[in-house]
Amino acid sequence: MEQRVVLITGAGRGVGRCMAETFARAGDALIIADIVLARAEETAAMVAGSGAGAIAVQVDVGAGPAVAKMVAEGIARFGRLDVLINAAGSYGKAFRATHETPDEEWDSVLDSNLKGSFLCAKYVIPHMMRNKGGRIINFASNAGRSSSPLLGATYTSAKTGIIGLTRHLAVEYAPYNILVNTIAPGPLRSDRVSDLIDERMMADLATRIPLGRLGEFQDVADVVFFMASDSARYMTGAILDVNGGFVLA
Ligand SMILES: NC(=O)c1ccc[n+]([C@@H]2O[C@H](COP(=O)([O-])OP(=O)(O)OC[C@H]3O[C@@H](n4cnc5c(N)ncnc54)[C@H](O)[C@@H]3O)[C@@H](O)[C@H]2O)c1
């Protein structure tokens, strides 16, 4: 496979970091973006020995000027952009009722997930149009396929919105050979989930997943890798559930 330039947001930890390692192993060049620069730099250091080069960039994906700057830095370093993976996103407090949710939580969850996916697409698409093609892979969640009692209305709404954004972009940019798809992971064994629920709740959750366990980062990264590959050349506007059968949408 030809070497690609891959921009991954939220690549400072978790799934984003695992995807950076996966694409680097395949020989790709990486723009590793995160709101926490130290995390992005740590990921860049981890992949330094493989791939075709990596830069770490600090960005708040919910802020247009910062996103424009991130894309400009990537283009300045690598000259092109083939794949955008929108994995960044925050979340609110666990099990919070909608009527008790602060307005600010709505703004931060929607901005970092939905607006961030929109802004990154907005600034990357002109470069993909110039290249006569590209791939955009968004991150929804089982929450966007159903609803999330754990992360509430903010997260459910943000992830459902990302599915709508994916469908719209897929149709709008198909004539430019820009393929836009969404992965919808289920609960993963991750810092994020262990920040939110304790070991006992996690074990209980696993019993409710037909495949009997939470997902691993690599379970998700491998599917994203496929979505960015030539094998997925006829797929656009799709939502791929990677959740062990937890939510059948
Ligand atoms: N972990 C799970 O169980 C799970 C399940 C379903 C979907 N997802 C989705 O997968 C993606 C990755 O999940 P994860 O578990 O690796 O998350 P994570 O919380 O471990 O990592 C997310 C990264 O995004 C960064 N980030 C947050 N807000 C940002 C912003 N505004 N701008 C730039 N970077 C920002 C954080 O600093 C962090 O490094 C997310 O979109 C998440 O919603 C995760």
The ligand as an SDF file (V2000), in Angstrom:
LIG
                    3D

 44 48  0  0  0  0  0  0  0  0999 V2000
  -13.6850    4.3460   25.4410 N   0  0  0  0  0  0  0  0  0  0  0  0
  -14.8860    3.9010   25.0930 C   0  0  0  0  0  0  0  0  0  0  0  0
  -15.4650    3.0380   25.7510 O   0  0  0  0  0  0  0  0  0  0  0  0
  -15.5910    4.4540   23.8720 C   0  0  0  0  0  0  0  0  0  0  0  0
  -16.7950    3.8760   23.4610 C   0  0  0  0  0  0  0  0  0  0  0  0
  -17.4530    4.3840   22.3570 C   0  0  0  0  0  0  0  0  0  0  0  0
  -16.9150    5.4550   21.6540 C   0  0  0  0  0  0  0  0  0  0  0  0
  -15.7550    5.9890   22.0800 N   0  0  0  0  0  0  0  0  0  0  0  0
  -15.2370    7.1250   21.3240 C   0  0  0  0  0  0  0  0  0  0  0  0
  -13.9410    6.8100   20.8410 O   0  0  0  0  0  0  0  0  0  0  0  0
  -13.1430    7.9930   20.8080 C   0  0  0  0  0  0  0  0  0  0  0  0
  -11.8550    7.7480   21.5840 C   0  0  0  0  0  0  0  0  0  0  0  0
  -12.1980    7.2320   22.8570 O   0  0  0  0  0  0  0  0  0  0  0  0
  -11.0810    7.0020   23.9700 P   0  0  0  0  0  0  0  0  0  0  0  0
  -11.5980    6.0120   24.9500 O   0  0  0  0  0  0  0  0  0  0  0  0
   -9.7710    6.7600   23.3140 O   0  0  0  0  0  0  0  0  0  0  0  0
  -11.1200    8.4520   24.6510 O   0  0  0  0  0  0  0  0  0  0  0  0
  -10.0860    9.1510   25.6530 P   0  0  0  0  0  0  0  0  0  0  0  0
  -10.9270   10.0370   26.5190 O   0  0  0  0  0  0  0  0  0  0  0  0
   -9.1910    8.1570   26.3210 O   0  0  0  0  0  0  0  0  0  0  0  0
   -9.1680   10.0330   24.6770 O   0  0  0  0  0  0  0  0  0  0  0  0
   -9.7080   11.1260   24.0150 C   0  0  0  0  0  0  0  0  0  0  0  0
   -8.5910   12.0860   23.6950 C   0  0  0  0  0  0  0  0  0  0  0  0
   -9.1990   13.2280   23.0820 O   0  0  0  0  0  0  0  0  0  0  0  0
   -8.6030   14.3910   23.6090 C   0  0  0  0  0  0  0  0  0  0  0  0
   -9.5550   15.5060   23.5210 N   0  0  0  0  0  0  0  0  0  0  0  0
  -10.6550   15.7250   24.2770 C   0  0  0  0  0  0  0  0  0  0  0  0
  -11.2440   16.8680   23.9100 N   0  0  0  0  0  0  0  0  0  0  0  0
  -10.5040   17.3870   22.8890 C   0  0  0  0  0  0  0  0  0  0  0  0
  -10.6010   18.5590   22.1030 C   0  0  0  0  0  0  0  0  0  0  0  0
  -11.5710   19.4450   22.2890 N   0  0  0  0  0  0  0  0  0  0  0  0
   -9.6660   18.7640   21.1430 N   0  0  0  0  0  0  0  0  0  0  0  0
   -8.6680   17.8670   20.9390 C   0  0  0  0  0  0  0  0  0  0  0  0
   -8.5180   16.7500   21.6700 N   0  0  0  0  0  0  0  0  0  0  0  0
   -9.4270   16.5140   22.6360 C   0  0  0  0  0  0  0  0  0  0  0  0
   -8.2630   14.0430   25.0620 C   0  0  0  0  0  0  0  0  0  0  0  0
   -7.2160   14.8630   25.5750 O   0  0  0  0  0  0  0  0  0  0  0  0
   -7.8460   12.5730   24.9440 C   0  0  0  0  0  0  0  0  0  0  0  0
   -6.4480   12.4160   24.7910 O   0  0  0  0  0  0  0  0  0  0  0  0
  -14.0110    9.1040   21.3870 C   0  0  0  0  0  0  0  0  0  0  0  0
  -14.6240    9.8120   20.3310 O   0  0  0  0  0  0  0  0  0  0  0  0
  -15.0660    8.3590   22.1680 C   0  0  0  0  0  0  0  0  0  0  0  0
  -16.2620    9.0980   22.3020 O   0  0  0  0  0  0  0  0  0  0  0  0
  -15.0690    5.5140   23.1610 C   0  0  0  0  0  0  0  0  0  0  0  0
  1  2  1  0
  2  3  2  0
  2  4  1  0
  4  5  1  0
  4 44  2  0
  5  6  2  0
  6  7  1  0
  7  8  2  0
  8  9  1  0
  8 44  1  0
  9 10  1  0
  9 42  1  0
 10 11  1  0
 11 12  1  0
 11 40  1  0
 12 13  1  0
 13 14  1  0
 14 15  2  0
 14 16  1  0
 14 17  1  0
 17 18  1  0
 18 19  2  0
 18 20  1  0
 18 21  1  0
 21 22  1  0
 22 23  1  0
 23 24  1  0
 23 38  1  0
 24 25  1  0
 25 26  1  0
 25 36  1  0
 26 27  1  0
 26 35  1  0
 27 28  2  0
 28 29  1  0
 29 30  1  0
 29 35  2  0
 30 31  1  0
 30 32  2  0
 32 33  1  0
 33 34  2  0
 34 35  1  0
 36 37  1  0
 36 38  1  0
 38 39  1  0
 40 41  1  0
 40 42  1  0
 42 43  1  0
M  CHG  2   8   1  16  -1
M  END
$$$$
